[in-house]
Amino acid sequence: MDDHCDSSLSMGNIHSAELASRILAGTVRVSANGRGSGSGVLIEPAGTVVTNAHVATRPELEVQAIGGSTLRAEVAARDASIDLALLRIEDSGAEPLPIRDSDSLRVGEIILSTGNPWGMAQSVAMGVIHSLPGERLIAADIRLAPGYSGGGMVDATGALVGINTMISGGLGLAVPSNTVTRFVRTWLRPRLGFAIRPVSAGGSGGRPDALLITEVADGSPAHRSGLMVGDLLTPPEGRDDDVSELLSSLETDADVVNLQVLRGGREMSIEIRRDHWTQPASRAA
């Protein structure tokens, strides 16, 4: 099967060229200083790109949309264990891809994968779901050339079902969309208004024991509480474990979230009230 989408191909009542145009609008090329390239997918909220961890190997990258505009991107989160990274860019105005529950996929379904093979312009490959090994990876009978990494695997309606990650045994493998959704919810929290990544507070390079605030959205509950970029969220006093429980505590729907914060070597408590966002407020000195 040809790696590029042929306008004569059809999938049921959905013309493949129209579908390809729609999903390519939500696909970007990811590169570092013009060298090396992979792909990424625009998702909600605006300005969010998901790609592979092995594509996002530098803290600052460039993202090129289908129209040719190039935007600076920052790596907001990265998890090599599931080969996913989250990039933040200026809102390009492009339509993000909707996300489908990957647990609803069935073997034999037709899928498309988007990418930038060999650094070329965005392309589309077509195949079928070959196997679904639990929550690990989706395997598809599809030809993926280098450059498809980080691009989207979508179904016949244009909904994202996975992120292309590698080729193995002649099959294209993708991280399931449910894993992607959990990753995004973990690292980017629009309800509280801050982004985080795990770090070792002791700086020893050991296992993560704190969460570093990497972004605070203007007017958000986190902003109004006084939370700042560079703050470290630490486990409750007396707890010496990793950050898994701390991450879980941030998933609460409680109206008030209490955090232990380390700022400039000083410990403090910050209370975030989960209410409506306001216009950007002035920060206290």
KAMOSUL-V626485 format. One record per backbone hydrogen bond with DSSP energy under -1.0 kcal/mol. CO is the residue of the C=O (numbers start at 0). NH is the residue of the N-H. E is the energy in kcal/mol with one decimal. If there is no record, write none. Layout:
CO/NH/E
CO/NH/E
This chain:
5/8/-2.1
8/15/-1.3
10/13/-2.3
13/10/-2.3
14/18/-2.1
15/19/-3.2
16/20/-2.1
17/21/-1.7
18/22/-2.4
19/23/-2.4
20/24/-1.2
23/26/-1.6
25/41/-2.9
27/39/-2.0
28/63/-2.6
29/37/-2.5
30/61/-3.3
31/34/-2.5
34/31/-1.8
37/29/-2.0
39/27/-2.4
40/49/-2.5
41/96/-2.6
44/47/-1.0
46/88/-2.4
47/42/-2.1
48/86/-3.3
49/40/-2.2
50/84/-2.3
51/55/-1.9
54/56/-1.4
58/74/-2.2
60/72/-3.1
61/30/-2.6
62/70/-3.3
63/28/-2.6
64/67/-2.0
68/64/-2.1
70/62/-3.0
72/60/-2.8
73/87/-2.4
76/85/-2.9
78/81/-1.1
78/83/-1.9
83/78/-3.0
84/50/-2.2
85/75/-2.6
85/76/-1.5
86/48/-2.4
87/73/-1.9
97/159/-3.5
100/103/-1.8
101/104/-1.4
105/108/-1.8
108/128/-2.4
110/126/-2.4
111/153/-3.2
112/124/-2.6
114/122/-2.9
115/118/-1.8
116/119/-2.3
122/114/-1.7
124/112/-2.6
126/110/-2.5
127/140/-2.7
128/107/-2.1
130/138/-2.3
131/133/-2.2
132/135/-1.4
137/173/-2.1
138/129/-2.7
138/130/-1.9
139/141/-1.7
139/171/-2.6
144/147/-1.9
145/117/-3.2
146/115/-2.3
147/150/-2.4
148/38/-2.7
150/163/-2.4
151/113/-2.4
152/160/-3.4
152/161/-1.5
153/111/-2.4
154/157/-1.7
158/154/-2.2
159/99/-2.8
160/176/-2.2
161/152/-2.9
162/174/-2.8
163/149/-2.5
165/172/-3.2
167/170/-1.9
170/167/-2.5
171/139/-2.6
172/164/-2.9
172/165/-1.3
173/137/-3.1
174/162/-1.9
175/179/-1.8
176/180/-2.8
177/181/-2.0
178/182/-2.2
179/183/-2.6
180/184/-2.5
181/185/-2.0
182/186/-2.0
183/187/-2.8
186/195/-1.5
188/192/-3.6
188/193/-1.0
191/221/-2.3
192/216/-2.7
193/188/-1.7
194/213/-2.3
194/214/-1.2
196/211/-3.1
198/208/-2.2
198/209/-1.7
199/202/-2.0
209/198/-2.6
210/232/-3.2
211/196/-1.4
212/229/-2.6
214/194/-2.1
216/219/-1.8
218/277/-2.4
219/223/-2.5
220/224/-1.4
221/226/-1.8
222/225/-1.2
227/230/-2.0
230/212/-2.7
231/261/-2.8
232/210/-2.3
235/238/-2.3
242/246/-2.8
243/247/-2.0
244/248/-2.0
247/250/-1.5
254/273/-3.5
256/271/-3.1
258/269/-2.4
259/233/-2.5
260/267/-2.5
261/231/-1.9
262/265/-2.0
265/262/-3.0
267/260/-3.2
269/258/-2.8
271/256/-3.0
272/274/-1.8
